[in-house]
Amino acid sequence: MTKPKTQLLLFLFFLSIYVLTGQGSIQSVDGKIMFFLTQAMVENQSVSFSEVVSIESASGLQFSKYGIGMSVLAIPFYIFGKVLSLLLGIEASLATQFCVSMINALLTALSCLVIFRIAANRFDFSPRTALWLSFGFGLSTIAWYYSEDFMSEPATTLLLLSAVYFVTNKDSATRKRDLLWAGTFLALAVSCRLAVLVVIPGFIIYQWMVWAELEEKNVSELVEDLIRPAVPVVVVLICIMIYNYIRFADPLETGYEKFSGQFVVGLFGLLFSPGKSLFLFNPLTLLGCLSFALFFREQRKTALLFGWLIVSHLILFSFWGSWQGGMGWGPRLLLVIVPYLILPIGFLLREYKQVVKIPFLVVLITGVLIQLPSVTVNIARYYYEMSRDYGSQGHNQILFTPKYSQLIGQFRQVGKVFENLDDDIQMAQMVSLAKKGERFLGTDIDVVLENGLAVNAPNFWWYYMYLFGYPFYFWLLPPAALVGVITVSGYKLYRDTGNS
């Protein structure tokens, strides 16, 4: 069992990194829709809103097509933002968006903590190995990028990880309670993203395998162990059906697009395409695949559960018409399975530590370097440039043409943005437009690229505050304090986990 102090340090380390590199605003269309739903629930006690977020939106009342769970989770953050605006004299719309945008910094830091706990408490890895695996997920995968915007994947990832943590507890004394917790977290994950339902057969099979190994097999006990976690899921599904009826007058209508994709294209794209490959954007997952044989040999039931989680999501999203996840960084829809390809690496490190230690570190550092440009500059900038240059084919060029991959294009965008910082007049104009709340819906892409502050400045909240002319104690002291926390907690983590 790892020390609570070590776990607290780990959480503070990742939270400080994610808050430091956060954008402090909601820039994606999906995020804005979920934010407006949160706003409507708090301000108007309604699940509809009138704000238009894209040129495809119809006029009149709008409904979010996304899971209501994420918007509900954001309610405390929204309320805190309103309080913060009163205390600091910051405009309410800016303060509430800032606080809500930080929800995934918190949730992703908690995911890193749960990965550490699974590694140490379920797989008996050394604290140092558990620490490296947490680093691998938190800084060397797309999890880092998705910690900075208001999207549902980080919440789904944390909730599903928590369900896995509780269902895999071998302590018979707390088994019944842990199954209820597992079901609760699974239900919350479903409320955020209905696609999580595909994992349920895996949990059922895992429960059956646990029961099959008992010396005294009682069928009624198996039924009870299956019903206990199922109750929260059923309750949430009923709530979702009621929500669907309110939105669409049909309890079975979710608002999502139907399955219209080509399976082979989706599967190839998610695994091997230059623009969205799981392995290219998360190189540590290659080591995870190589580790699965060892994992299966030592923890057969858990390996099969992990395998189901991975394969079920991969098959589902390969059929999905929007398998590419829109204007995202890497395979956004597969973020939820990344932990189950990182954790098995611990078995490889334990079995062949001296052989794989250096390759593991090289791949981990490569992954970190891959993520850095995505959190430094808004990734939308590259999509806009490709749309300007290639029209409707720009997105496909990013997906399937190696020289136009995000992995190359995003590094170029970092260079362009930092070059643009020398144009003081243009920067002042962009700041002026941003302060006025200027939106560029339906405008020419060249106008966005020339006047959009979010795509022409380093994408950090404290830098925006500097540009907006806030006092130094708003934009300088917080990041300085965060760097201090990262340094101290990182040093203590390395020291406390020893040389094991």
Summary of the structure (lengths in Angstrom):
residues: 500
radius of gyration: 22.8
end to end distance: 14.8
largest distance: 78.0
contacts: 1691
relative contact order: 0.12
helix: 73%
strand: 0%
